Amino acid sequence: MKKILNTIASSSLALAALLPCTLMAGPITVSIDDAAKGPPVIQVLDSTEHIIYVGAIVNVAAIEDGALIILFGVDQGGSIPNMGWRFIDPKAPDQTHSAVDIVWIEHDDIFGGNDLRVGFNSRKPGTGWYPTPGPNPPPGADVNAGPVRPNWVTLYSDATLVLNFRGPVPTAQ
């Protein structure tokens, strides 16, 4: 009996030692760097269960670069709202179509687990612009994030996810 109690005590102690590490784990950080020439660079920290998709759904070689970052098992309860940001080029000839970069968060059921998906698209110079969001978009719609900035911008941050974006300085299209 004493051996069983010692085993239970040892197991409880081991579990207690691991528990604070689990509770103190930091958020997953997704950083999208579109400042360099060529395709954007994506970095995902503190997530071992993710894929980065750069196929035809989000990438049209002649027009835009894009990606979907699927974070498996993240935010299955849906506490992070679906949302998006559109960065604009203030020099665009038509301010109703002046967005050059789009970043969004949405819940994904492609793989059956209601995983979290981060996506982005970036127009290539000379290929036009995406529509610019209006001044009062409905919940879940993309918002106007202002001019593209070459410095890091944190678009979303909570205990589960930190989303950072850095875009290029716009050039004349």
N, C-alpha and C positions, 0 to 999 in steps of 0.2 A: 504494500500500500504506500509505503514511504517513497518507493521508487516511482510510482505513478504520480504522486504529488510533486516530486522533484521534476519529472518530465513535464507536467502541466505548467509548473512555475517557470521552467526554462523556456518552454514554448511561448508562454505569455510574455516573458521578458524579451525574447527575440522579436515577437510581434510588436511590442511596445516600442522597441528600438527602431523598427522599420516604419511605423506609422507616421511619426513626425516628418520623415523624409517625403512620404507620399503626400501628406497634406500640404507641405511647403513647396511642392513642385511648382515651378514658375509657369507662366502662360506660354503657349506656342507662339513663336514670332515668325511672321511671314514678311519678308522684305522683297519688294519688287523694284529693281534699279533699271530704269529706262534711260539713264543719262549717257550711257556709253554708245558708241557707234555699233551697229549690228543689233542682234536680238537682245531683249532685256535679260538681265541676270536675276534669277529667283533664288532666294535663300530661305530655307525652312529650318528653324531651330527648335529643339525640344519636342520633336515629333518623330517617332520612328515609323508610324503608320500613315504614310501619305504617298501620293503619286503626283507627278506634274505632267499634265497632258498638253502637248503643243501641236495637236493634229488639226485637221481641216475645219473642225467646228469653230475654232478660235483663231486660226492662222490662215490668212490668205496672202501668200508670199508677195504678190504685186501690190497689195493695198495696206496690210496691217500685220503687226506682230501681236501675238496673244498667247495666253495660257490659262489653264484651269488647274488649280492646286486643290486636290481633294484630300481633306484631313479625315481619315477614317475614325469613326467612333467619337468625334468631337462634337459637343453640343447637341446630343441626340434629343435633349429635352426642349430645344428650340429657344433658349434664353437669349441668344444673340439674334437680333432681328435681321431680316433680309434688308439690305441697303446698298446704295451705290453712290459713286462720286464721279463727276465728269470735270476734267481739267480743260480749261479753254485757252485759245490763242486770241488775245485781245486784238491782234492785227488781222484777224480773219475778215474777209470782205462782207460776210453776212453773219451778224452776231446771233442769229437764230440757228446757225450751223457753224459753231466755232469750237466745238469740243475736239481735242486731239488725243486725250487719254481717258479711258474709262476703267475704273476699279470697282468691283462689287463683291459682296458677301451674300451667299444664299445657301439654303439647305438643299441637299442633293439626295435623291433616292435611286440614283442609277445603279448602285451596288447593293441596294436593299437595306441600308442601315441608317438612313436619314443623316448622313455625314455632312460635315460643313465643307462648303466649296468657296474658294476665293478665286476670282477670275479677273482678267484685265485684257484690254485691247488698246493698241497704240497705232494711230494712223501714221503711215510713212509720209515724209514730205512730198508734196506735189500730188497727193491722192485725195484731197478734199478733207472734210470735217464731219464729225458726228453731230446730230442735233444737240442743241444746248438746252438743258432743263429750264423750265419756266421758274418764276420767282417763288411759287408756293406749290411744290410738288406734293402729291399725295404720299401717305406713309408707304415705305417700301420702294418708292421710285428714286431714281438717281437725283442727286442734288448738284447744284453748280458749286464746284470746289474752288472756283476762281482760276487765275492764270496758272499755267504749268510752272512749277518751281524746280530749280536744279538742286535744292537742298532737301533733306529728308523731312517728310511730313508724316506724322502718325494720324492715320485716318480713323482707327478704332483701337480701343484699349480697354480690356477688363481682365479679370483673373484667368480667363480661358484663352484669349487671343489678343495679340498685338499685331496690327497691320500697318506697315510702313511703305511709303511710296516715294520715289524720287524720279522726276521726269527731266527730259532735256529742255534746254532753253529753246522755245519755238523759233523756227526759221521761216522765212517767207515761203509760201506755198505756190 
